Amino acid sequence: MKIGSLYSTSVELAGFFLLIVLLAAPMAGAQEMDLPAGVPDRVAPESDALGIGLGGFTAYPKLGISTAYDSNIFAIDSQVESDARFVIDPSFAVESNWSSNELSLGGFLSSSNFADNTREDKLEWGVGTSGQLDVLEGSNVKGMLGYQGLTEDRGGIDAVDTSDPVDYGHLQAGLVVNHRINQLTLSVGADFQRFDYDRSSQKFRDRDLWTVTGQGGYTFSPGYSGFFRGEFNDRNFQNLTNPLPLPAAPNTRVSQDSQGYELVVGVASEITNLISGEASIGYFDQNYDSSALKDVSGVSYSVALEWEVTKMTSLRLTASQNVVDSTSAGSGGILYSNVGFGVDHELTPEAHLKFDFGFYNGNYKGVDRDDDGYRISLGADYRLSRFVHLDLLYSFEDRDSNVAGQDFTRHQVTFGVRLQY
């Protein structure tokens, strides 16, 4: 049996088993729907940050400076090039400290410069805001808006092979309304995303993504609740795809537009005072307007579980499966699944170690491509003071594909300092 098939089956069984375990255990409060992650989440202050008081707000400035070695900067399997890079990453976060209602602002600027391959230099930035309005007791409205100028990771699951880095803009806006009636919490949300690629050769990837979600959560007793969620999405591409491969007629281009839905049941649990987590399982279906592109459907699952083994050590378990838009001609979507675990250990109050392992599979629907890969990372964080942190991180990735030229291995070592207030 191919490792990807074995992996997929194992993850589905593991996700189902974890869901059963969580359902059988006492749980924390009812599930309230939250906003998707944005710029304020990326620049959120560390737990030990002091902050600068600004009336009803607190500002948290931060500066990251790091240097790194990358053994395979293009994430390819032949003519591999290694290089060193220098990164400077200033950011800020501003958070309200009101008794009710919330408002957060954030921004970042990240500059990466390579020693030899200067064409790989990149400058990323972003600004965003999020907030919560407490309308009535048990009711709130949450909103977010942000824009980021980003560069695609060379080793991403849907990355394309190009001579220059792929830059794109990401606009995101979201709104969520939560209302609690006794033990029942009802939620509805809408999310809009726009992806706009700079290079003309990548304009076929420009798209708008609309998502509408409804959710109901119920607290059966103090510490026992579950939820049901339904989601509908519409993916609207601005341009036609690249030419389809044979047996399609030469220069055949189609629309990659699609509509899809996802239905899941889940829990947010506290199994004991040492084990907590979230899990959901359900079904999803993504349908493409063009008959030349194969629909994607299957089991949907998401697991995030944390176990505090001792006061010094904690163990994390994660798993998920969803649909990722494909860049391979002839494939509309990728069935992307991953499973992983991590360990956090506190050597001393100032020194922390972190280990992560993850395995992923990308099944490109409609074409003969299947990618398996795994990532390993080992990091250390040392706090010189609440204002200065030192970081050391080693990571390794290995990807195995049945398509020639898509395999690669990659080692990266990063050392940096984080300054904060």
N, C-alpha and C positions, 0 to 999 in steps of 0.2 A: 504494500500500500504506500502511495506517495505521502511524504511527510506532511504536505499541506492538507490532504484529506484526513489523515489521522489527527492532525492538530484541530481541524475544524470540528470533527466529531467530538473530540475530548473537551473542547471549550464549551460546546452546547450542553454536554452532560454535566460539566462542572457548574455552568451557570444555572441549570435547572436544580441541581443539588443544593447550591447555595441559597436559591430562592426558597426551597422547601425548608431549609434550616432557619432562615430568617422569619418565615411565616409562622414557624412554630415557637418563636421566641417573643418575649415582651419587647415593646418598641417605644421610642420617644414620640413626641407630639405629632400632630397631623401634618401632612405634607403640604407646604405652601410653595407655589411656583415662583421661581426666581428668574432674573434676567440672564440672557446669555453673557458670557465673559467678554469684556471689552478692555479699553485702555486703562481705566481706573483699576481693574484687577491686575493688569500687568505691572503697574507701578505702585501697588499697595505697599505701605510701609512695613518694615520688619517689626516683630512683636516688641523688641527692645528699643525702638526709635523714640526719641524724646519729643521732637516736633517743635515748631515755632508757633506760639499763640498769635492769632490774628482776629481778635474779637470772638465772634461766634464760630470761627474756623481754626483749624490747626494745619500748618503746612509742613510737609515732610520732604526736604530736598535729599537727593541721593546721587552719588557718582560712582560708577563702576569703571575700573581700569584693568585690563587683562591682556595677556599675551598667550598665544596658543600655537601648537604644532599640529598640522593636519597631514596624515600620510597619503591622502587621496582626495585632493580638493575638488576634483570633478566627479567623484563617485562613479568611476568607470572601471572596466576590467582589463584594459590594455593601455599602453602608453601612460601609465600612472604618473602623476606629478605630486610631489609633496611640497609644502611651503609653510612658512610661519606667518602669523597675522597678529596685528595689534588692534585692540578694540577699546574705544572710549564710549561710555554709555551713561550720560547724565539723564536724570529724570526728576519729576516732582509729582507730589500728590497733595491735594488739599481736601480735607474732610471736615464736615460740619460737626459741632459738638452740642447740638440742640437737644432739648428734652424730648421733642417729637419731630417727626419729619427728618429726612436725611438728604444731603447733597454732597457729591464727590466730584472733583475735577482732577485730571491727570494729563501728563504729557511726557514724551521721551524722545531722545535723539541718539541713535546708535551708529557709530562710524567704525567700519572694519577695513583695515588696510593691510594688504599682503606685501611681503618682502620682495618677491620676484614677480609673481603673476598679478600685476597691478590692474589688469582688466577684470579681475574678480573683486576689486574693491567695491564696497557698497555703503550706502547711507540710508538708513531706515528711520522713520519718524512717525509720530502719532499723537493725536490729541483726542480727548473724549470726556464725557461727563455722564453721571448716572445719579438717580435720586429716587426718593420714596416720599409720597404724600400720604399721611395717615388721615384718611377721610373721616371715618367713624371708628368706634371701638370694634376691632375685629375686621376692619376693611382698610385696604391700602391700594395705592396706584404706584407702580414703579415704571421708570422710563430710563432710557439710555440713548446716547448719540455719540458716534465717534468716527474718525477717519484715520487710516494708517497708510503710509507709503512703505511697501515691503518688497523684499527680494526673495524669490523662491529658493528653498533649500535644494541643493544639487541632488541630494539623496532621497527626496520626497517620493511618496508612493505614486504620485501622478506627475512628477517632474519630467521635463522634456530635455533632450540632448541638444544644446545650442552652444555656439562659440562664446557667447557673452551671457552674463547673468540675466535672468528674467525678472524685470521689475513690474509691479502692479499696484494699483490703488484699491483699498478695501473700505467701502463706506458701509456703516451698520447703524441701524436704528431699531429700537425695541420698546414695546409697551406691554405691561402685565397688570391685570386687575385681580386682586384676591379679596374674597369675602367669606367670613366665617359665621356660620349659623350653628350655635351649640357645638356639637362634635363634628359637624360637616364643614369642610372648607372647599369652596368652589373657586376656580381660577380660569381665566381666559387670557391669552397672550397673542401678540403678533410681532413678527420679526422680519425686517427687510435687510438684505445684503446686496451690494453691487461690487462686482469684480471687474476692474478696467485695466487691461494690460497695455504697457507702453509700446512694445515692439509690434510692427505691422505683421510679422510672421506669427504672432500669438493672439491676434485679434479674434480668432475663431473661439477663444476661450472667454471673451467678454460675456457677462451674464448677470441677470438679476434673479435673486432667490427670495421668494415670499414664503413665509411659514406662519400658519395659524394653528394655535394649540388650545385645547380645552382639557381641564383636569378636575377631578373630584377626589378629595381625600377625606377619610373618616377615622375619627378616634374612637375605637371601641371601648376603651377604658384608659385611665391615666397610664401612659407608657405602652399603648398598643394601637397602631394605626396602619393603614395601607392606602393606596391610591390607584386610580385608573386614569390613563391619559390617552387622548387621541390627537393626532397631528396630521395636518394636510400641508403639502408643499407644492409650489409651482416654480419650475426652473426655466427661465426664459433667456435663451442665448441670442445675442445680437447679430451673429453672423453664422454662415454655414460651416460645417466641419471641413477639415482637410479632405482631399480625395480619398474615397474608400478603396481598400485593397481588392484584388481579384477575389471572386469572379464578377464584381461590379464593373460596369462599363467605365472606360477611362475617363478620368476627371469628374466622376460622380461625387457630388457634394450634397449633404442633407442637413436638416435641422436637428440639433441635439436637444430641443425643447422636451420637457417631460413634466409629468405630474405624479405625485405619489402620496401615500399615507402610511402611518404607523400607529398601531394600537398595542398598548402595553399595560400590564398590571405590575405594581411594584410596592416596595416597603422601604421605609427609612427606620432602621432598627438600632436598638441598644440591647444586644443579646445578654450581656452582663455589664458590669461597670468597667470591664476591661476590653470588651469586644463591641464595636459599633460599625455601622455601615449602611449602604444603600444597595438595592438590587431591583432590577425590573426584567421582565421577559414578555415577549409578544411576537408580533408579526409585522413585516413591512412589505410594501409593493411599490416599485417605481416603474411607470409606464411611459415609453417614449413615443412621440408623435410619429416618427418615421418608422415604417416597418423594416427598414434596413438595420435598425439598432435593436438589440435584444433587451427585453424588459428584465429587471432585477427584482427578485423577491426572496424572502426567507425568514428565518427566525431572527428576531431582534432581541438583544440582551445587553445589559449593562450591569456590572458588578464593581463596587468600590467598598472594600472591607478593611478595617484596621483593628489589629489586636495588640494591646499593650501587654507584651509578654512579661516584662518587669518594669519598674519605674525608670529604668535606663534604656530599655530596648522595646521597639515596636515593629510590627510586621504589617505590610500592606499587600492586598491582593486586588487586582483589577482585571476586567475583561469587558469587551464590547464588540458589537458587530453592526455595521451600517453601510450606506451606499456613498461612494465618492465619485464625482464626475471624472470621466476618463479623458485622457489626451491622446490615446492610441486610436488611429484610424480604424473604423469599423466597430469600435466598442463605445457604447454610450455611458456605461457606468461600471464601477469596480465594486465587487462585494468584498469589503475590507473588514477583517477581524483581527483582534489582537488579545493576548493574555499576558499578564506579567505579575511580578511580585517585587517588593522592595523591603529593605531593612534599614531602620534608623537606630543608631546607638549613640548614647551620650557617654563619652569617655570621662569627661569632667564637665562642670558647668560651662566652661569656655570652649571645649573641643567636642565636635560631633562628627560621626562617620555616617555615610549613606551609601547603600548598595542597591542597584536596580537591575532587573533582568526582564526583558520583554520579547515575546515572539509574535510575529505578524504574518498574515497571509493576504495577498491581493489577487482575487480571481477576476480577470478582465472578461466580462460577459460579451459574447459575440465574436471573440477572436481567440486563437489558441495561445493564450499567455497566462501564466500562473507564477506569481512570485512568493517565495518564502524568505523570511529573514528573522534575525534576532539581534537584539542590542543589549550590551552589558555596560554598566557604568559604576564607577567607584569614586566617591568624593569625600573630601574632608573640609570642614569649616572650623576656623579658629577665631574666637572673638578676643581681640586685643583689648577692646573696650566697647561700650555701647555705640561708639562712633566709628570704630574701625573693625572690619571683618576681613580675614584672609581666606581664600578659597583655592582648593586644588581638586581638579576633576580629570579622571581618565575615562574615556568611552571607546567602545569597539562595536562595529556593526558589520554583519555579514549577510549579504543578500544572494539568494540562489533563484535564478529565473530559467524557464524553459525557452526563453527568447535570447538569441545570441547578442552579446554586448550589454546585457542588463545586469549581469552579475557584478558584484564588487565587494571588497573588504576595506575597512577604513578604521584607522586608529586616530584618536585625537587626545591631546593632553593640554589642559588649560590651567594657568595660574593667574589669579587676580586678587585685587583688593577692592572692597566696597566701603565707601565713605558715606555716612549718613548722619542726619541730625534729627 
